[in-house]
């Protein structure tokens, strides 16, 4: 009935910690204190700069193919990117610059279009929304170089790269740099992190992109789940230290208990 | 009514999907439902691809008809897309020699060419990153130099770089990456919970 060998206990324990903090924040309505995430704080600056220069901003989530939203690693990153896009589109609607979205995953075209449209409607600027600025560019290298063409021809003032990126990441940031754009990146793929870290003005590492939605919403309940997540990380660190110590000193009882 | 369609129903679908897929991970009886859900996801994704193609076609037709900047590239895009569709429907469908020829000698080759351009960007990124400005930067420069020497053919004459480079990759680098992977996994669980509890609704 129940499959053995899976890490259910660990996932449930971490999930419970996060859920408890989320509930506590809901009950107390107390605003948890989080450290600043510079990349998210810079959103307004980037959009403001684009408004001042009269140039558009670019948002993209990396290449992919069919079914990326249901992909276990890419899907959550795309969802997190869409959360950031929602705030970004609201800022763009308020301050005025065009927002161009380059879509590399067919299944995220409709959510992207609707999120931007809703943001413009919510800000009372439905007439400023341009459906032509939400562009599906195919996938892989075709997408990458079509996006590069948009970066260069439109001379974007700010470029946001948040999601599951592959080899296109460096190409994007260098071409954005060439046109003098402010570059904000974020991915949970370890193979692309060094490239973003090297060239972007601001960069979100791994879990920061998952916390972005909660951070930008500023709501106590959502921030509570981020605090719970931090406790889960602390718990993981303690477990790792205990397991390393047990393995070093040959404490088989603890290792058996941990199924290591 | 609008709230139910735009808010409650997507939340219910998202929550039910999370519960079913998580249940499949631990409970055998959930396998049938989870497999059906995965198949639905494939079908929905295929339709999404169709919609995306329609959107792309409309965009490029408009670019051509309005003679927008670079409209001739739009002709190439539409011609390429049409050619691949026609060839893909020729018997024996995607197994035809013409389809494979186009894929291998147009798509793969152009992909490899663009991929090769990355070498220049990587060099430029290395130049920007490897500047000795602080103690941490110096450590990174030393580690990077050792790893680069280990991979350069002629550097073998200058010393045994391989063991040091292997240690850098296997110990500090892997340790840091695993830390990021673990924290990302915690972030993903929190994201799933926020969707499940209705606190996060990216579709809104």
Interface residues (C-beta under 8 A of the other chain):
Chain A: X1 X2 X3 X6 X8 X11 X14 X15 X18 X19 X22 X66 X67 X69 X70 X76 X79 X80 X82 X83 X86 X103 X106 X107 X109 X110 X111 X114 X115 X118 X132 X135 X136 X137 X138 X140 X141 X144 X145 X149 X153 X167 X170 X171 X174 X188 X190 X193 X194 X195 X198 X199 X205 X206 X207 X208 X209 X210 X211 X213 X214 X219 X221 X222 X225 X226 X228 X229 X232 X233 X236
Chain B: X25 X26 X27 X28 X29 X38 X41 X42 X44 X45 X46 X48 X49 X51 X52 X53 X55 X56 X59 X62 X69 X70 X73 X110 X111 X114 X115 X117 X118 X121 X122 X124 X125 X126 X128 X129 X177 X180 X181 X182 X183 X184 X186 X187 X188 X189 X190 X191 X192 X193 X194 X195 X197 X199 X200 X202 X203 X204
